[in-house]
């Protein structure tokens, strides 16, 4: 198991602290639905003793150990003193045909915070321990129910904000990305197998692919890796959204524009200068594209420490923006510095308050005229935002898209491939080529979890909520 060394050290610490040591194969339990009031809450138990725990706390027509797999039964959950906790529906999912690949018990109880907590407490007192974040999905991965890309897709599925993001997560959960990575990995294995055979068994007269033939095979793999790396921005947008920053002078209408685009009053709007002193972020779905809107503090010279900090955050947000909306008040004179900021196509200039007379300074000035008071020009603004996103290739076109961790692994794989190419160019012996290709193989394997990398697993599953 990938956590064996860590658990050994944890056992020593736990014994010193007088706590029960964690052992491999423990039965875990957690509430798998969000906290709060609802019709139903789901409590899960997984592990070798999951059904035994259910036997101890469930009272119905028969014991859970006699239930057919994947069939719900009505009954009651009781505590150690046989006091009624809740009326529930309980089902068992026998290994290996369960989410985790282990015996799994699912208890559907009433959705109150206290009642679900009491059901979980009954499970823990009956012999289960509280699950760590992501531990159910981690066990599914360790038991071969899914690869690492599919495990990560569970988080993407939960967090999806648009239909395209949801479809991407669904396809990744079905294993499309894993299949592509698996194919690349097999090609590396094939290359390495042939090279290593010629190194290890020279008496057999195995001649490794060399020259143009080996280079062509390597180039083909590099192209496939490059195609996946090209989806990194699409993956970021699917998961995080296009970062659109609204900025400008105080009282230009930044907060009003945010409220208009959101469709509700999210930010306080006031004629007082410097009302917004921090960066406010919200997500919208603009025709299938997730947009992260950031309303920022107005740019001006200020003596307030708080406002100056807000302005500094505005400048920082502008540096990381995918698209900037520079808004100004067309009813007022044009600031001398307004059009000095360089634009590489990632900025849209907006003149607000088109319902009021335009100051002569703005005559013939090229910009979108809008009114945050009446909504005039906002449909044109949405079209322009989508046009700029498409022009910068920020619109996600493919549903198979890598995340940041995948990108790091694939970049390292590509770097190793390039070193292998240099070794070939310099006519080094096959051993040198094999070393680089093996590093590429390991890097690609990290994407799907085909290698034992402790930090990767901790990073991935630590993002999950408890009970998933």
C-alpha positions in Angstrom: 0.0 0.0 0.0 1.2 3.5 -0.9 0.8 4.8 2.7 2.6 1.9 4.4 5.7 3.9 5.5 3.6 6.9 6.6 1.3 4.7 8.6 4.3 3.0 10.3 5.5 6.3 11.6 2.0 7.4 12.5 1.6 4.2 14.5 4.6 5.1 16.6 3.4 8.6 17.2 -0.1 7.4 18.0 1.1 4.9 20.5 3.2 7.5 22.2 0.2 9.8 22.4 -2.0 7.1 23.8 -4.3 6.9 20.7 -5.4 3.9 18.7 -3.1 3.2 15.8 -4.3 3.4 12.3 -4.2 0.0 10.5 -4.5 -1.0 6.9 -8.0 -2.4 6.1 -9.8 -0.3 8.8 -13.5 0.3 8.4 -14.3 4.0 7.8 -17.5 6.0 8.0 -18.5 9.6 7.1 -21.5 11.7 6.1 -21.3 12.0 2.3 -23.8 14.8 1.8 -23.3 18.6 2.5 -24.0 19.9 5.9 -27.4 21.6 6.4 -31.1 20.8 6.4 -32.4 18.6 3.6 -34.8 15.7 2.9 -32.1 13.0 3.1 -28.5 12.7 4.3 -26.2 9.8 3.2 -23.9 8.1 5.7 -21.3 5.7 4.2 -19.4 2.9 5.8 -16.6 1.1 3.9 -14.2 -1.7 4.9 -13.9 -5.3 5.9 -16.2 -4.8 8.9 -18.7 -2.5 7.3 -21.5 -5.0 7.3 -20.7 -6.1 10.9 -21.0 -2.4 12.0 -24.4 -2.2 10.2 -25.5 -5.4 12.0 -24.8 -3.7 15.4 -26.7 -0.5 14.7 -29.6 -1.5 12.3 -32.9 -2.9 13.5 -35.2 -4.3 10.8 -36.9 -7.4 9.6 -33.5 -9.0 9.2 -29.8 -8.2 9.7 -27.9 -6.4 7.0 -25.6 -9.4 6.7 -28.5 -11.2 5.1 -29.4 -8.5 2.7 -29.0 -9.0 -1.1 -26.4 -6.6 -2.5 -27.6 -3.2 -3.8 -31.2 -3.5 -2.3 -32.5 -0.9 0.1 -34.3 -2.0 3.4 -36.3 0.1 5.8 -35.4 0.0 9.5 -34.1 1.9 12.5 -30.7 3.0 13.6 -30.1 2.6 17.3 -27.2 3.6 19.6 -25.3 1.5 22.1 -28.1 1.6 24.6 -30.7 0.6 22.0 -32.2 4.1 21.9 -33.7 5.0 18.6 -31.6 7.4 16.6 -33.5 7.6 13.3 -35.6 5.7 10.8 -33.6 5.0 7.7 -33.2 3.1 4.4 -30.0 1.0 4.4 -28.3 -0.9 1.6 -25.2 -3.0 1.4 -22.9 -3.1 -1.6 -20.7 -6.2 -1.5 -17.1 -6.2 -2.6 -15.9 -5.8 -5.3 -19.0 -4.4 -6.9 -19.1 -1.2 -4.9 -17.7 2.3 -5.2 -14.7 1.6 -3.1 -14.2 -2.0 -4.1 -14.8 -3.0 -0.5 -17.9 -3.9 1.4 -19.9 -0.7 1.5 -22.9 0.3 3.5 -25.1 3.3 2.6 -27.5 4.7 5.1 -30.1 7.2 3.9 -31.3 9.1 7.0 -33.2 12.3 7.6 -31.2 15.3 6.5 -30.9 17.4 9.6 -27.5 18.2 10.9 -28.0 16.7 14.3 -29.7 13.5 13.2 -27.1 12.7 10.5 -24.3 13.4 13.1 -26.0 11.0 15.5 -26.2 8.3 12.9 -22.5 8.8 12.1 -21.7 8.7 15.8 -23.5 5.3 16.1 -21.3 4.0 13.3 -18.2 5.2 15.0 -19.2 3.7 18.4 -19.9 0.4 16.6 -16.3 0.1 15.4 -15.8 2.3 12.4 -13.4 5.3 12.4 -14.0 8.7 10.9 -12.9 8.9 7.2 -10.2 11.4 6.1 -11.0 13.8 3.2 -11.3 11.8 0.0 -10.6 8.5 1.6 -13.6 6.7 0.0 -12.4 7.7 -3.5 -8.8 7.0 -2.5 -9.8 3.4 -1.6 -11.6 3.1 -5.0 -8.3 4.1 -6.7 -6.2 1.8 -4.6 -8.6 -1.1 -5.2 -8.4 -0.6 -9.0 -11.9 0.7 -9.4 -10.6 3.8 -11.2 -7.3 5.4 -12.3 -6.1 8.7 -10.8 -7.6 10.9 -13.6 -11.0 9.3 -12.9 -10.6 10.0 -9.2 -9.8 13.7 -10.0 -12.9 13.8 -12.3 -15.1 13.1 -9.2 -14.1 16.5 -7.8 -14.5 18.2 -11.3 -18.0 16.6 -11.5 -19.0 18.1 -8.1 -17.6 21.5 -8.9 -18.8 21.8 -12.5 -20.4 25.2 -13.1 -21.4 24.8 -16.8 -22.7 22.0 -19.0 -19.4 21.8 -20.9 -17.5 21.4 -17.6 -20.0 18.8 -16.5 -19.5 16.9 -19.8 -15.8 17.1 -19.5 -15.8 15.7 -16.0 -18.2 12.9 -17.0 -16.0 11.9 -19.9 -12.9 11.9 -17.7 -14.8 9.8 -15.1 -15.6 7.4 -17.9 -11.8 7.1 -18.5 -11.3 9.0 -21.8 -8.2 10.9 -20.6 -6.9 7.8 -18.8 -7.2 5.9 -22.1 -5.1 8.5 -23.9 -2.5 8.5 -21.2 -2.5 4.7 -21.1 -1.9 4.6 -24.9 1.1 7.0 -24.6 2.5 4.9 -21.7 2.2 1.7 -23.7 4.2 3.3 -26.5 6.9 4.3 -24.1 7.0 0.7 -22.7 7.2 -0.7 -26.2 10.2 1.6 -27.0 11.9 0.8 -23.7 11.3 -2.9 -24.0 13.0 -3.1 -27.4 16.0 -1.0 -26.3 16.4 -2.8 -23.0 16.3 -6.2 -24.7 19.2 -5.2 -26.9 21.1 -4.0 -23.9 20.4 -6.9 -21.6 20.6 -9.7 -24.1 23.3 -8.8 -26.6 24.0 -12.4 -27.4 20.5 -12.7 -28.9 21.4 -10.2 -31.6 18.5 -7.9 -31.0 19.1 -4.7 -32.8 17.3 -1.7 -31.3 15.4 0.7 -33.5 17.8 3.4 -34.4 18.2 6.5 -36.6 15.2 7.8 -38.4 13.0 4.8 -37.4 13.5 5.4 -33.6 13.2 9.1 -34.0 9.9 8.8 -35.9 8.4 6.6 -33.1 9.6 9.1 -30.5 8.3 12.1 -32.4 4.9 10.4 -32.7 4.7 10.0 -28.9 5.9 13.6 -28.4 3.1 14.8 -30.7 0.5 13.0 -28.6 1.9 14.5 -25.4 1.9 18.0 -27.1 -1.7 17.6 -28.1 -2.7 16.9 -24.5 -0.5 19.8 -23.2 -2.4 22.1 -25.6 -5.6 21.5 -23.6 -4.1 22.9 -20.4 -5.7 26.3 -20.9 -9.0 24.7 -21.8 -8.8 22.6 -18.6 -8.1 25.7 -16.5 -11.1 27.5 -18.0 -13.4 24.5 -17.6 -12.4 24.1 -13.9 -11.8 27.8 -12.9 -13.4 30.0 -15.6 -12.1 32.8 -17.7 -10.7 35.5 -15.4 -12.4 38.8 -16.3 -11.4 41.8 -14.3 -13.6 45.0 -14.2 -11.5 48.0 -13.4 -11.5 51.8 -13.8 -11.8 55.0 -11.8 -14.0 55.3 -8.7 -17.8 55.8 -9.5 -17.3 54.7 -13.1 -19.9 51.9 -12.6 -17.8 48.8 -11.9 -20.0 47.4 -9.2 -23.1 48.3 -11.2 -21.8 46.4 -14.1 -21.0 43.3 -11.9 -24.6 43.4 -10.6 -26.0 43.7 -14.1 -23.9 40.7 -15.4 -24.9 38.6 -12.4 -28.5 39.5 -12.6 -28.9 40.5 -9.0 -27.6 43.0 -6.5 -24.4 41.4 -5.3 -22.4 44.6 -4.5 -23.5 47.8 -2.7 -23.6 50.7 -5.2 -23.1 54.2 -3.9 -22.2 57.7 -5.2 -19.6 57.9 -2.5 -16.1 57.4 -4.0 -14.1 54.4 -2.9 -17.1 52.3 -1.8 -15.4 49.1 -3.1 -12.1 48.5 -1.2 -11.5 44.8 -1.9 -11.7 42.5 -4.8 -15.1 40.8 -5.2 -15.3 37.6 -7.3 -18.4 35.8 -8.7 -18.9 33.2 -11.4 -21.4 33.4 -14.3 -22.2 31.0 -17.1 -22.0 33.0 -20.4 -23.4 30.8 -23.1 -21.7 27.7 -21.7 -18.4 29.4 -20.9 -17.6 29.8 -17.2 -16.6 33.4 -16.4 -15.0 34.6 -13.2 -15.9 38.2 -12.8 -13.8 40.3 -10.5 -15.0 43.7 -9.3 -12.0 45.8 -8.1 -11.3 48.9 -6.0 -11.5 52.1 -8.1 -8.1 53.5 -9.3 -7.3 56.9 -7.8 -4.8 58.6 -5.4 -5.9 57.9 -1.9 -4.7 58.7 1.6 -6.6 55.7 3.2 -4.4 52.7 3.9 -7.3 50.4 3.4 -8.2 51.9 0.0 -4.5 51.9 -1.1 -4.4 48.1 -0.3 -7.5 47.6 -2.4 -6.0 49.5 -5.3 -2.8 47.4 -5.0 -5.0 44.3 -5.2 -6.6 45.8 -8.3 -3.2 46.1 -10.0 -2.4 42.5 -9.0 -5.6 41.2 -10.5 -5.0 43.0 -13.8 -1.7 41.2 -14.1 -3.3 37.8 -14.0 -6.5 38.6 -16.0 -7.5 36.8 -19.1 -9.6 39.7 -20.1 -10.0 43.2 -18.8 -13.1 45.4 -18.8 -11.9 49.0 -18.6 -14.9 51.1 -17.6 -15.2 54.9 -17.6 -18.0 57.5 -17.0 -18.8 59.0 -20.4 -20.8 61.8 -18.6 -17.5 63.1 -17.1 -14.3 64.4 -18.8 -11.8 61.8 -20.1 -8.8 61.2 -17.7 -5.5 62.0 -19.3 -4.1 58.6 -18.5 -7.2 56.6 -19.7 -5.9 55.3 -23.0 -2.2 54.9 -22.1 -2.5 51.3 -21.0 -1.2 48.9 -23.7 -3.8 46.6 -25.1 -2.9 43.3 -26.8 -6.6 42.4 -27.5 -7.3 41.4 -24.0 -9.0 44.6 -23.0 -12.5 45.9 -23.8 -13.1 49.7 -23.2 -16.6 50.5 -21.9 -18.2 54.0 -21.6 -20.9 53.8 -19.0 -24.0 55.9 -18.5 -25.1 56.1 -22.1 -28.5 57.2 -20.7 -26.8 60.5 -19.9 -25.3 63.1 -22.2 -21.7 62.3 -23.4 -18.9 64.7 -22.5 -17.2 66.1 -25.6 -13.9 64.6 -24.6 -15.3 61.2 -25.6 -16.4 62.3 -29.1 -15.2 59.8 -31.7 -13.6 57.7 -29.0 -13.8 54.0 -29.9 -15.5 52.0 -27.2 -18.6 50.1 -26.3 -21.3 52.5 -25.0 -23.4 50.9 -22.2 -25.7 51.9 -19.4 -25.7 49.9 -16.2 -28.8 51.8 -15.1 -31.0 50.7 -18.1 -29.1 47.6 -19.4 -28.5 49.3 -22.8 -25.5 47.8 -24.6 -25.0 44.8 -22.3 -26.0 42.2 -24.9 -23.3 43.7 -27.2 -20.9 43.5 -24.3 -21.6 39.8 -23.8 -21.0 39.1 -27.5 -17.7 41.1 -27.4 -16.6 39.1 -24.4 -17.2 35.8 -26.2 -15.5 37.1 -29.3 -12.4 38.1 -27.4 -12.4 34.8 -25.6 -12.6 32.9 -28.9 -9.9 35.1 -30.5 -7.5 34.3 -27.6 -8.3 30.6 -27.8 -9.7 30.7 -24.3 -13.0 29.1 -25.1 -12.9 25.4 -24.2 -13.6 23.5 -27.4 -12.6 20.0 -26.3 -14.1 18.2 -23.3 -10.9 16.2 -22.7 -8.7 18.7 -20.9 -5.8 18.2 -18.5 -5.4 19.9 -15.1 -2.3 21.6 -13.6 -0.9 18.4 -12.1 -1.3 16.5 -15.4 0.4 19.4 -17.2 3.4 19.2 -14.9 3.8 15.5 -15.4 3.5 15.7 -19.2 5.9 18.6 -19.4 8.5 16.6 -17.5 7.8 13.7 -19.9 8.3 15.9 -22.9 11.6 17.2 -21.5 12.8 13.7 -21.0 11.9 12.9 -24.6 13.9 15.9 -25.8 16.9 14.7 -23.8 16.5 11.3 -25.4 16.5 13.0 -28.8 19.7 14.8 -28.0 21.3 11.5 -26.9 20.3 10.0 -30.2 21.7 13.1 -32.1 25.0 12.8 -30.2 25.1 9.0 -31.0 25.2 8.0 -27.4 24.8 4.3 -26.5 21.3 2.9 -26.0 21.7 3.0 -22.2 21.5 6.8 -22.2 18.4 6.8 -24.3 16.8 4.2 -22.1 17.4 6.3 -19.0 15.6 9.3 -20.5 12.7 7.3 -21.8 12.3 5.6 -18.5 12.0 9.0 -16.8 9.4 10.0 -19.4 7.5 6.7 -18.7 7.5 7.4 -15.0 6.3 11.0 -15.5 3.4 9.8 -17.8 2.6 7.1 -15.3 2.1 9.7 -12.5 -0.9 11.1 -14.4 -2.9 8.0 -14.0 -1.3 6.8 -10.8 0.5 3.9 -12.4 3.6 4.6 -10.2 3.8 4.8 -6.4 4.1 8.5 -5.7 3.1 9.4 -2.1 2.9 13.2 -2.6 0.7 13.0 -5.6 -1.9 10.9 -3.9 -1.9 13.1 -0.8 -2.3 16.2 -3.0 -5.2 14.8 -5.0 -7.3 13.2 -2.3 -6.6 16.0 0.2 -8.8 18.2 -1.9 -11.9 16.1 -1.4 -14.6 16.7 1.2 -15.1 14.3 4.1 -17.2 11.3 2.9 -16.3 11.4 -0.7 
